[in-house]
Amino acid sequence: MHEELGFNYQELNNSYALGSAGVATGAVLLTPFALKFGRRQIYIISLLLQIGVCIWEAQLQKVPELYLVTFLSCFLGSLAEIMIQMTVADVFFIHQRGAMNSIFIFCQQIGTAVSPVVAGYITTSLGWRAVWWAMTICLATALLAFVFLYEESKYFGVPIQSMELEINLETWATGHPDQIHETKQKPETKSDKQTAEMTPLDKLPPLYDADIDESIPSMTYKQRLLQFTIGHGSISQLLLHIYQPFHIMLYIPGILYMAIVYGVSWAIMTIIGTNMATFMPASPYNFSASAVGLMILPVFVGTAIGMAIVGPTSDRLILYLAKRNNGIYEPEMRLWLLAAFIPLVPAGLMVAGCGFQYTLPWPVIAVGFGAASLGITPAINPG
């Protein structure tokens, strides 16, 4: 873009900032629709729109177009940051979500690490516009996968209608006077108390009997894919979900803390990416576009190591802490892992920053960024 269209680096940095703003606003404004209309519909619609944006981006000519398509692309792409973890919560139990989210973020990091490498080689051989045509093909493939393979994971339960059970105590007492008298007059004996205390749990009567009609046939493949449900509640309740997260964040310190840590973590990842793109092509490194793309691999390695450790360890940790807490799970239990990893973040950034400042060999910078990315993995995947 810099050579062909004359876009200066300040304009490219501005487009990156607009993309970050698109991710932030899209996550807030679009997520409520996934709560109202389910996951499948929103996945498919967002992919269709992103395909259109990629085609537009492959043909852009002016700076305002660059700003607009970057914002729209990130605005729609923000759903990937939220909805996949919502889908994990739909399908898996709490003590499995750390490992499942680790798999998701690992796959996400594969895309983050591999795409700059591939994009660098495509740009070198075919030009930067071919990158967006390749993205169009990838998104179209993902769209086909969601259309034919993904079933709705959001379950909208049928609300139980409240039933008022009116009992006329006076009428009942008239027909059963001796039972009322016996209940009032009979004192609780020691044997009754011991019997109540010593009754095994498996001998207690069930609160209700589950009645499942096994004769009801399962839906066919076509019926499952064409299933379209809308959640309960009005449009005003839908809009409530836009500002409700901020309300919760301000009133629950743990959520506010993790929001800050998560935001700082992604700001660090942004700093890593922009510094590599700015300093590595310049002297004394003189990296080509493909070589700059390869520099993201240390970040991928650090994140991959972190995810392999953090997810399963977090799941085991909450089971252990919940047992110590009389079987009660608290979300804050996952945050203990932060203490072991966070020191790597400032250490890695200082190493990389000093490497840029004093033009140290590029392996030093790579190790610094890899250590920083390893340190932020508990914040990216708290479970």
Phi, psi and omega in degrees: 000320181298319183277318186281315186256353178078018178289127178277170185292332177294319178294322177293321176294323177297321178295324177295320178296320177295324176297319177296321176295324177296320178298316182295313183286324180296320180298324182282318188275331186264332182302320178304330179292328176290332176285330184272315188252004180090172186276315189301312183299317183290321175304310185293314181296316181295323178294320177300315180294321180293327175298316177298319179294320179295320177297319177297317183294330178290346184239011184291154184229335189236162182297315178302324176297318179301314180298315186291313183291327177295317179296313182295319180299315180285327177300314179285323181291344179299336179299329179294332179288335188249310193292328180293320176290330172295320178295320175301318178294330177293323194259327190248157177285165185300318183282004175248349190287331177299313179293319181292319177293329175296319177297317179299311183291327175298314177296322177298319180289331173300315177296319180295323183276320185280323185299319176297325179295310180296318180297324178297316179291321178296318180297318181295321186265322187242348183102160186290334180294329179295336178298318183285331172292323175295321176297323178299318179296317180297316180293323177296322176296317178297322178299314178298321179296318180290324181293319189256347185239336187265122175263155180299127180257348179275123181258122175259103181289150176282124181295137178283123179289133180291132180242124179269121179258105183269123179240121177273098184295326181294318179295318180294319181293327179295322181277344183225060184294320183293329179290322177296316181296317181295322180293323182283323190269330186288118180283159178281122181270167179294324180294323177298317181295319179294321179297318180294323182284330188261003180290121179296152182296324182287350178266348181289145179290147179292150177291327177204158177258126178285124181247103182248124179273102183289347182281347180290122183286151175288154177292149178286169179303317180294318180295322180294322181285330182270002181294127181228116181234152178240134181291168181281161177105159182269178178296324178297324176290328175296315179294335178300325182290347179287316182258349180301320178302324178292322178298314179295319182298322182283337184259347179241108186302324181298321179290319177298317180299312181291328176297318179293315180297317180296316179297317178296323180298315180288332173296322177296317178298323177294318178299318179300312182296315182291322179293321177297315181293335183271314189269326187292325177288343184273170177291143009266005185278314176055046180284144172282174180298320179291324179291322176298320177298322179293336181291347178280347182299321176301325177296318178296317181297315179299316179293320180297316178297317180298317181293324178296332180268313191292311186301299179298321179296320178297319179296317179292324181296316182291329175295317179295313182290326178294322176296321177291338182260034179060035176081009182258123178269136175236132183304329182295347180298334180286344188282349181297333180293338180301324184298330182279335188254328188304322180302337179291336185292302179297326180296314180295319180293324178294320178297313181293319180297317177294328177297317177292318185295318185252016178048051176286164179304148185298332176299329177296316179296319180297317179296319179298313180292325177296319178295319179296318179293326175295321183291332184268001182299322177295332178283323178289325181234075176287351180099000000 
